[in-house]
Amino acid sequence: MLLLLLLQVSASCLWLGHSEVVTSFESSCPQFFFRETPPNEALEPESPAWVCQRYKNQYYFATLYDRNRRIPVYSAYLYQPGRGTRPKTWLVEPQLMGPTYPKTMEREWTLLNYFNVSLEQLSKSQAILQDYKNLTGLNRGHLNPSGHHPDSSSRTATFTLTNIVPQDEKLNGGAWNNYEQQTMVRRTQGCNTTYVVVGAVPGNNYIAKGRVNKPSHIWSSACCEVDTNHRKAWAVIAENDKNEVQLLTLGELEDMLTQLYGRDQVSLFDSDCPRE
C-alpha cells in the first residue's frame, strides 16, 4: 500500500514537473537558450506567462507570452531546418486558462468538445482563431517559423497562436521571409548549434476589437556555436508596416530594443555571445 502511494506521488510529481506554463525557463526548458540563459527581465510584460511549448509530450521551443496583449514577447528555439510540408492545424495553449487543463497544446475544437471549455473562457486567457479572421493587410505571423524545424511534429508545434502576432502581409511574405529562408541559411554556414530568439515589440494598435496587439516591430537574433572556442552572432529588426529588414549586430539590436522598451538594458543571450 505504501509502495503504491509512493508511486502515485512520484507520478504526480513527474507530471507536474512537465507542466506547460512554468515559473521559469531556467528550471523547465533551458535547452533552447545559449548557455541555458534566457533574455533578461527588460522585456517582461506586466502579465507574463512562461510557456515551454509542448506537443505530443515533447518540448520544441519556449515562448514568453504577454497575457494582456495576447501576443508572444519572444520565442526561443534551435535552428534545425529540414524538408517537410507546412502544417494546417492551429493550436492553442490550455494551460493559460489554469493548471487543471491539458499540459500540451490542443486544437480549439478539442477543448470545446472534450474538456467542457467555452470559447469565452478560452478567449480570456489568449488569442483565439476568431481574432485572426477577416484581417486586412495583416497575416498570422510566426515568430518561430515552421520551416526552421526538421520534422512534422516540430513544425506542427509552431502552429500555436501563442507563437503568432499580427504581421504586415507584405513584410511576412517578402523581406521577412527572405531573412528566414535565405539569410539564415547563409549566416549559419559552419555553425554546429544555432540558438535563436525572435520577438515582437508591442505597438499602439490592436486587432479583434482591441483584444490582440499589433506589434510596432518584429526582430530576430541568433547566436551560433562554431566550435567550443568560437561563436558568432547577428540580428535583424523590421518595422511592422514596411517590407524592409535591417541587418544588425547583436549589440545593436539589444540597444535598439532598450530604447524601444524604455526600461533596463536588454540582454538577449549569455555574455559569451559576441555583441559586435
Secondary structure, DSSP 8 states (H G I E B T S, - for coil): -HHHHHHHHHHHHHHHHT-SEES-HHHH-GGGSGGG----GGG--SSEEEEEEEETTEEEEEEEEETTTTEEEEEEEE------------BB-GGGG-TTS-SS-B-HHHHHHHS---HHHHHHHS--GGGGTT-SSEEEEESS-GGGSSSHHHHHHT-BGGGEEEEEHHHHHTHHHHIIIIIHHHHTTT-SEEEEEEEEE--SEEETTTTEEE-SEEEEEEEEEEETTEEEEEEEEEETTSS--EEE-HHHHHHHHHHHHTSS----S-TTS---
